């Protein structure tokens, strides 16, 4: 079982609930923070002190307030820590159940569980910690079936360029002109239209504005 666990959650009542839920597991140390930046700094300091955290349990959404933050979401926190601390296990505990978000985070090698808050949230979290401690993965019933379906589209540099230009307010013909100026291929209007159409279908976006909003929310751009 894990010896040292960090909980990143901005609602104190939820933090206390998590601590209560995990109490029977005999974890030596459970600390919690309300900001992603604080979580990042705690992980770094613990590593430097030779007493690293074994597990991070993090929400994805953190309500902004007067404090300026470099890391604004649990997704950003998990992504950074996955790269810098590959031995740190991560469990996501959130209300967010969009499958694209789940798939994106599950691709991070350190994210071993995705638990949805709700009626069975605490029970699932308890099980998730046990499973991850055994080297296994865990996904709440609300999202597990979706992971067996069509995987997330593998985005290319071309896709990212299209999405970024779209987010800047460029129309499809303007994106085509931009690609030509940058000597990028393909650059024809038809190529731009077809690829953006495929991206809208994949992300279930009704229009370009919604597509941009979705990919920004997922941290793709």
C-alpha positions, 0 to 999 in steps of 0.5 A: 500500500502507498505510504505517502499520498497527496490530494489536490482538491479545492473544496475542503469538504471533499478533501476531508471526505477523501481522507476519511475514505482512505483512512482504513487503508493504513496510509501513513501520510495523507496531505492535501492542497487546494491549488495545482501549483501548490501540489506541484511544489509539494511533489518537487520538495518531497522528492528533493527531501528524499521523501517522495509522494507515492500517489497523487489524487487530483481533481481536474477543475479548480475554481479560479480566485485571486491567486495567480496560477501557472497550472490551472487544471488537474490535466495540466498538473498531471501532464507536467508531473507525468513527464517530470516524475514518472514514478508518481502514480496518479488517480483522477477524481472528478465530475468530468466524464467526457470520454475524450478527456479520459482517453487523453489522460489515460494515455499518460503513463502515470495516470492509473485510475479515473474515478468519477465523483458521484453516488459511488465516487468514494467507494470507487476511489477506495477500490481505485487506490487498492488496485493502483497499489497492486499495479493495476488500473481502475476506471469508474463504470461511467467511463470504462465502457467508452474506453473500449470503443474507438480510440482518440484520433491521433492528431498530427502537426497539420491538425494542430496548425489547423486548430490553432489558426481556427482558434485565432479566428481565421476562416477556412480559405484564410487558413489555406492561404496561411498554409501556402505562405508557410509552405506547408502541405497539404494547403488546398482549401478542400484539404482544410475543409475535409480535415476540419470536417473530420475533426468536428465529427470526431470531437462531436462538435456542431461548428468551428467555435465548439470545436475550438472550445472542446480542444482547448478544454482538452488542453490540445491547443 
